Amino acid sequence: MSLRRYVRTLRVAFLGCLQAVTFASFIACGGHTARTLPVRTALDEGYPREALSVLNDEMDVKRATEIPKDLDGDNALLLLDRASVQQSLRSFRNSQRDFQAADKAIDMLDLSPKAMEDFGKYMFSDSVGKYRAPPFEKLLINTFNMVNYLEQNDLDGAKVEARRLSVMHKYLRDKLKDEGVSLGLAAFLAGSAFLQAGDPDEALHWFDDALRFPSLSFVRHDVAHAVALGGSYRSKRIDKALAGGAEADANGSEILFVIGDGRVPHKIAVRLPIGLAVARVGILLSATTSTSALAMAGQGAVTWINYPTLDESVALTSAPLIQLDGVAVEPLSSIDLSSDVRQTFRKLEDVAIASAITRMIVRAGVGAAVGAGVGAAAGRNGGGLGLLAGLLAQGVMAAVDTPDTRSWETLPGRVVIARSRVAPGTYQITMSSRGVTHKQTIMVAAGATKVVSLFALR
């Protein structure tokens, strides 16, 4: 190869690879978190309808009543985000439809470490495959959809949703030994649904689970109510609640306030030095993988990996304002769902780092192969060109190696429960949190529970 031709070939290869790196960086550096930034920004600024519009555009639908035809990719997760936004806008029917469609389309994540699912996922990106929700997200889909039904006084629908979540509830409680607070919230709302629907025995089973959580100790009054209605199920926790002097309300009428505010921390992509990464997760790597990673780091071939972590949580320091006919109602419980997100992520973070190391080694192998191929094609003077091509090939794949930053980003970070026992009649309620206020005139029938909610996703 002549020197002039060699230089021209080198220039073309360099520019081509540089363009590829630039394009790959543009499309991949932010991942799902960048894609949904306008949604989070609109919610932060108090414009949920703008967030709804952005989600519709992302799913390529014209109306909030339209379900995307294709739910195989990220549309299912975007639909889940839209369900929460619609709930915050009090579009309960639209929200329940979105929750149901997303629930069917989203599979559950296996929390146990496992082998690579496909070459593409580990070579290029953790975000290539279908989104799989952690178990607590699957549980909370049904939990929040129960609120939709209860708001509409659809007790049959609420019972169906409670039965759907029972499988996931049992899996979390018995198989994973999960003590997350989302379990308690699900159990309390499911018990309330069955109690209102006239099934006190089923309600007592759920209240028994809710009593495992100190923040839900007020459920002892629901236990007394269920027993007064003929519920016969007993357990040590039920007996203790009854022995504690809990009393059922004489007329059984009440208003149940459910307030969801803030948002759980979303995932972001970060870099971690390769040496620290191997030291941290070496137990999850084969000896060959660890040796290869450290050798490459020693040669300066790679210096860091990409992996997902959680952003900072929104500080929820002030309690929501709840008023009934102008009189303040004190919250009974504040349930921190962000803690469940962090608890689950701690189980997954090291696995995510280990898979990032695996992808890094694959990239290096591909880069070496590209370099050897280019060098051979260029002839005896092509050694430098092969080296450059190999390094740039690694750069391209590093740029497109976007960690999986997908999650249910519009999930409330906190749920506050309050209640008022009332005589049958009409009442004016006001609920306010994080700059979002809802006022409503409600009617409570004798022996009925009226559920009212506010979702301030800021």
C-alpha positions in Angstrom: 0.0 0.0 0.0 1.4 3.5 -1.0 1.9 6.1 1.8 -0.7 8.4 0.2 -3.3 5.6 0.0 -2.5 4.6 3.5 -3.0 8.1 4.8 -6.3 8.5 2.9 -7.6 5.1 4.2 -6.6 6.1 7.7 -8.4 9.4 7.4 -11.6 7.8 6.1 -11.6 5.2 8.8 -11.0 7.8 11.5 -13.8 10.1 10.3 -16.2 7.2 9.9 -15.6 5.9 13.3 -15.7 9.4 14.8 -19.1 10.0 13.2 -20.3 6.6 14.6 -19.1 7.5 18.1 -20.8 10.9 17.9 -24.1 9.4 16.6 -24.0 6.6 19.1 -23.3 9.0 22.0 -26.3 11.1 20.9 -28.7 8.2 20.8 -27.5 6.3 23.8 -25.9 8.4 26.4 -29.1 9.3 28.2 -31.1 6.2 27.7 -34.7 5.9 29.1 -34.0 8.6 31.7 -33.2 11.2 29.1 -36.3 10.1 27.1 -38.6 10.7 30.0 -36.9 13.9 31.3 -39.7 16.1 29.8 -42.3 14.1 31.7 -40.5 14.5 35.0 -39.9 18.2 34.3 -43.5 18.9 33.6 -44.6 17.1 36.8 -42.0 19.0 38.9 -43.3 22.3 37.5 -46.9 21.3 38.3 -48.1 20.6 34.8 -49.4 17.0 34.8 -51.4 17.6 31.6 -48.2 18.5 29.8 -46.7 15.3 31.1 -49.7 13.4 29.8 -49.2 15.0 26.4 -45.5 14.1 26.3 -46.3 10.5 27.2 -48.9 10.3 24.4 -46.3 11.6 21.9 -43.7 9.1 23.1 -46.2 6.3 22.6 -47.4 7.7 19.3 -51.0 8.0 20.3 -53.3 11.0 19.8 -55.5 10.7 22.9 -55.2 9.8 26.5 -57.9 7.2 25.9 -55.9 5.4 23.3 -53.7 2.3 24.1 -50.7 1.8 21.9 -51.0 -1.1 19.5 -47.5 -2.3 20.2 -46.7 -2.9 23.9 -43.7 -5.2 23.4 -41.1 -2.5 23.9 -41.0 0.5 26.3 -44.5 1.5 25.5 -45.8 -0.8 28.3 -43.6 1.2 30.8 -44.7 4.5 29.4 -48.3 3.4 29.7 -47.7 2.6 33.3 -46.3 6.1 33.8 -49.4 7.5 32.0 -51.7 5.5 34.3 -50.2 7.3 37.4 -50.5 10.7 35.7 -54.1 10.1 34.7 -54.8 9.1 38.3 -53.3 12.4 39.5 -55.7 14.1 37.1 -58.6 12.2 38.5 -59.2 10.4 35.2 -59.9 7.2 37.1 -61.4 5.2 34.2 -58.6 6.1 31.9 -56.1 5.3 34.6 -57.6 1.9 35.4 -57.5 0.9 31.7 -53.9 2.0 31.5 -52.9 0.0 34.6 -54.7 -3.1 33.4 -53.0 -3.0 29.9 -49.6 -2.3 31.4 -50.0 -5.1 34.0 -50.7 -7.6 31.2 -47.7 -6.4 29.1 -45.0 -6.2 31.8 -43.3 -9.3 33.0 -41.8 -9.7 36.5 -38.1 -9.5 37.0 -36.3 -12.6 38.4 -34.3 -11.2 41.3 -31.9 -14.1 41.4 -28.6 -13.8 39.5 -28.8 -15.6 36.2 -27.0 -16.2 32.9 -27.0 -13.7 30.1 -30.3 -13.6 28.2 -28.8 -12.7 24.9 -25.6 -11.6 23.3 -27.0 -8.2 22.2 -28.0 -7.3 25.7 -24.6 -7.7 27.1 -22.6 -6.5 24.1 -24.4 -3.3 23.6 -26.9 -2.4 26.2 -28.9 -3.6 29.2 -31.8 -1.7 27.8 -32.2 -3.7 24.7 -34.6 -6.4 26.0 -38.2 -6.2 27.2 -38.7 -4.3 30.5 -39.2 -6.6 33.5 -40.6 -5.0 36.6 -39.3 -5.8 40.1 -42.0 -7.6 42.1 -43.0 -4.6 44.2 -43.9 -2.7 41.1 -46.1 -5.5 39.9 -47.8 -5.5 43.3 -48.3 -1.7 43.3 -49.9 -1.7 39.8 -52.8 -3.6 41.3 -52.7 -1.7 44.6 -53.1 1.7 42.9 -55.7 0.4 40.5 -57.7 -0.6 43.6 -57.8 3.1 44.5 -59.2 3.9 41.0 -62.1 1.4 41.7 -62.7 2.5 45.2 -62.9 6.2 44.1 -65.6 5.2 41.7 -67.4 3.0 44.3 -66.9 0.0 42.1 -66.4 -2.6 44.8 -66.6 -5.6 42.4 -63.7 -4.1 40.4 -61.7 -3.4 43.6 -62.2 -7.1 44.7 -61.0 -8.4 41.3 -57.9 -6.2 41.6 -57.3 -7.4 45.1 -57.4 -11.0 44.0 -54.9 -10.2 41.2 -52.4 -8.8 43.6 -52.8 -11.7 46.0 -50.4 -13.9 44.0 -47.7 -11.3 44.0 -48.3 -10.5 47.6 -47.8 -14.1 48.6 -44.7 -14.4 46.5 -43.1 -11.4 48.1 -44.1 -12.4 51.6 -43.4 -16.1 51.5 -40.8 -16.7 48.8 -38.7 -13.6 48.9 -39.3 -12.9 52.6 -39.9 -9.3 51.7 -40.7 -6.9 54.5 -41.2 -3.8 52.2 -43.9 -1.3 53.2 -45.7 -1.8 49.8 -46.9 -5.1 51.2 -48.6 -3.4 54.1 -50.2 -0.8 51.9 -51.5 -3.5 49.5 -52.9 -5.5 52.4 -54.7 -2.6 54.0 -56.4 -1.5 50.8 -57.3 -5.0 49.8 -58.8 -5.6 53.2 -60.8 -2.3 52.9 -62.1 -3.4 49.5 -63.4 -6.7 50.8 -64.8 -5.2 54.0 -66.8 -2.6 52.0 -68.0 -5.3 49.7 -69.4 -7.3 52.6 -66.8 -10.1 52.9 -65.4 -9.6 56.5 -63.6 -13.0 56.6 -61.5 -12.2 53.5 -61.0 -8.8 54.9 -59.6 -10.2 58.1 -57.0 -12.3 56.2 -55.7 -9.1 54.6 -55.8 -7.1 57.8 -53.8 -9.8 59.5 -51.0 -9.2 57.0 -51.3 -5.4 57.4 -50.9 -5.7 61.1 -47.3 -7.0 60.6 -46.3 -3.4 60.0 -46.2 -1.0 63.0 -47.1 2.0 60.7 -50.5 0.3 60.1 -51.4 -0.3 63.7 -54.7 1.7 63.1 -56.0 -1.4 61.2 -57.0 -2.9 64.6 -60.2 -0.8 64.3 -60.9 -2.4 60.9 -60.4 -5.8 62.5 -63.0 -4.9 65.1 -65.4 -3.7 62.4 -64.9 -6.9 60.4 -65.6 -9.1 63.5 -68.7 -7.1 64.3 -69.9 -7.9 60.8 -69.5 -11.6 61.4 -65.9 -12.3 60.4 -64.6 -15.5 62.0 -61.0 -15.7 60.9 -58.5 -15.5 63.8 -54.8 -15.3 64.2 -52.3 -14.2 66.9 -52.3 -10.7 65.5 -56.1 -10.5 65.2 -56.5 -11.7 68.7 -54.0 -9.2 70.0 -55.8 -6.4 68.1 -59.1 -7.4 69.6 -57.6 -7.7 73.1 -56.3 -4.2 72.8 -59.8 -2.7 73.1 -60.3 -1.8 69.4 -63.9 -0.9 68.8 -66.0 -0.9 65.7 -67.8 2.3 64.7 -71.5 2.1 65.6 -72.8 3.2 62.2 -69.8 2.1 60.1 -69.7 5.2 58.0 -66.3 6.8 57.3 -64.2 8.8 54.9 -60.9 7.2 53.9 -58.2 9.6 52.6 -55.4 8.3 50.4 -52.7 10.8 49.4 -49.8 9.9 47.2 -47.1 12.5 46.8 -43.5 12.9 45.5 -42.0 10.3 43.2 -39.7 7.4 43.9 -36.1 7.9 42.8 -35.5 7.2 39.2 -32.5 5.4 37.7 -29.5 7.3 36.2 -26.4 6.0 34.4 -23.1 6.5 36.2 -19.5 5.5 35.6 -17.4 3.3 38.0 -13.6 2.7 37.7 -13.0 -0.8 36.5 -10.7 -1.7 39.4 -13.3 -0.7 42.0 -16.0 -2.5 40.0 -14.1 -5.8 40.0 -13.2 -5.6 43.6 -16.9 -4.9 44.5 -18.5 -7.7 42.5 -15.7 -10.2 42.1 -17.8 -12.9 43.8 -20.3 -12.7 40.9 -17.7 -13.0 38.2 -15.8 -16.1 36.9 -12.1 -16.2 37.5 -11.5 -15.7 33.8 -13.7 -12.6 33.6 -12.1 -11.0 36.7 -8.6 -11.7 35.3 -9.4 -10.4 31.9 -11.0 -7.2 33.3 -8.0 -6.5 35.6 -5.5 -7.2 32.8 -7.3 -4.8 30.4 -7.4 -2.2 33.1 -3.7 -2.6 33.7 -3.0 -2.1 30.0 -5.1 1.0 30.0 -7.5 -0.5 27.5 -10.5 0.4 29.7 -10.8 2.6 32.7 -14.5 2.5 33.7 -17.8 0.9 33.2 -21.4 2.2 32.8 -24.0 1.0 35.2 -27.4 2.2 36.6 -27.9 3.6 40.1 -30.6 5.6 41.8 -31.0 9.4 41.7 -31.6 11.3 45.0 -35.1 11.1 46.4 -37.3 14.1 46.8 -37.4 15.2 50.4 -41.0 14.8 51.7 -40.7 16.6 55.0 -44.1 18.2 55.4 -47.4 16.3 56.0 -50.3 16.8 53.6 -53.1 19.1 54.6 -56.5 17.3 55.1 -59.7 19.1 56.1 -63.2 17.9 56.6 -65.7 20.8 56.7 -62.8 23.1 57.6 -61.5 20.9 60.5 -58.1 19.4 60.2 -57.8 15.6 59.9 -54.6 14.1 61.3 -52.8 11.4 59.1 -52.8 7.9 60.6 -49.8 6.6 58.6 -47.1 7.7 56.2 -45.9 4.9 54.0 -42.4 5.4 52.4 -42.5 3.6 49.0 -39.1 5.1 48.1 -37.6 2.8 50.7 -38.9 -0.3 48.8 -37.3 1.0 45.6 -33.9 1.4 47.4 -34.3 -1.9 49.2 -34.9 -3.8 45.9 -32.2 -1.9 44.0 -29.6 -2.9 46.6 -30.3 -6.5 45.6 -29.8 -5.7 41.9 -27.0 -3.2 41.8 -24.1 -5.6 42.1 -25.6 -7.8 39.4 -25.9 -4.8 37.1 -22.2 -4.0 37.7 -21.2 -7.5 37.0 -23.1 -7.5 33.7 -21.5 -4.2 32.8 -18.0 -5.8 33.2 -19.1 -8.7 31.0 -20.2 -6.3 28.3 -16.9 -4.4 28.6 -14.9 -7.6 27.9 -17.0 -8.4 24.9 -16.5 -5.0 23.5 -12.8 -5.3 23.9 -12.8 -8.6 22.1 -14.8 -7.1 19.2 -12.5 -4.1 19.0 -9.5 -6.4 18.8 -11.1 -8.4 16.1 -11.9 -5.2 14.1 -8.4 -4.0 14.5 -6.9 -7.3 13.3 -9.2 -7.4 10.3 -8.5 -3.8 9.2 -4.8 -4.3 9.7 -4.8 -7.5 7.6 -6.8 -5.8 4.9 -4.4 -2.8 4.8 -1.3 -5.0 4.3 2.0 -4.8 6.0 1.7 -1.1 6.6 -1.7 -1.4 8.2 -0.7 -2.1 11.8 -1.3 1.5 12.9 -4.6 1.6 11.1 -5.7 -1.6 12.7 -4.9 -0.3 16.1 -6.8 2.9 15.5 -9.8 1.0 14.1 -9.8 -1.4 17.0 -9.8 1.4 19.6 -12.5 3.3 17.8 -14.6 0.2 17.5 -14.4 -0.1 21.3 -15.3 3.6 21.6 -18.4 3.1 19.4 -19.6 0.2 21.5 -18.8 2.0 24.8 -20.9 4.9 23.6 -23.9 2.8 22.8 -23.5 0.8 26.0 -26.4 2.4 27.8 -27.3 0.9 31.2 -30.9 0.1 31.8 -32.4 3.1 33.5 -36.0 2.1 33.0 -38.4 2.1 35.9 -41.8 3.2 36.9 -40.9 6.9 37.3 -44.3 8.3 38.2 -44.8 6.0 41.2 -45.5 8.1 44.3 -42.7 8.2 46.8 -45.0 8.3 49.8 -48.6 7.3 50.6 -50.4 9.0 53.5 -53.5 7.4 55.0 -56.1 9.3 57.0 -59.7 8.6 58.0 -62.7 10.2 59.7 -65.7 8.4 61.2 -68.7 10.4 60.3 -72.5 10.3 60.4 -74.2 9.7 57.1 -74.5 13.0 55.2 -72.7 15.5 52.9 -69.3 16.9 53.6 -66.8 19.3 52.1 -63.3 18.0 51.9 -60.0 19.7 51.1 -56.7 17.8 50.5 -53.4 19.6 49.7 -49.8 18.4 49.2 -46.7 19.8 47.4 -48.7 22.7 45.9 -51.5 20.5 44.6 -55.0 21.0 46.1 -58.3 19.1 45.6 -61.6 20.2 46.9 -64.8 18.1 46.7 -68.2 17.8 48.1 -69.0 14.1 48.9 -71.9 12.1 50.2 -71.4 9.3 52.7 -74.2 6.7 53.0 -75.0 4.8 56.2 -72.5 2.0 56.8 -70.4 3.0 53.8 -66.8 4.0 53.4 -66.1 6.8 50.9 -62.6 6.8 49.5 -61.1 10.1 48.3 -57.6 10.5 46.9 -55.0 13.0 45.9 -51.9 12.3 43.9 -49.3 15.1 43.8 -46.5 13.7 41.7 -43.9 16.4 42.3 
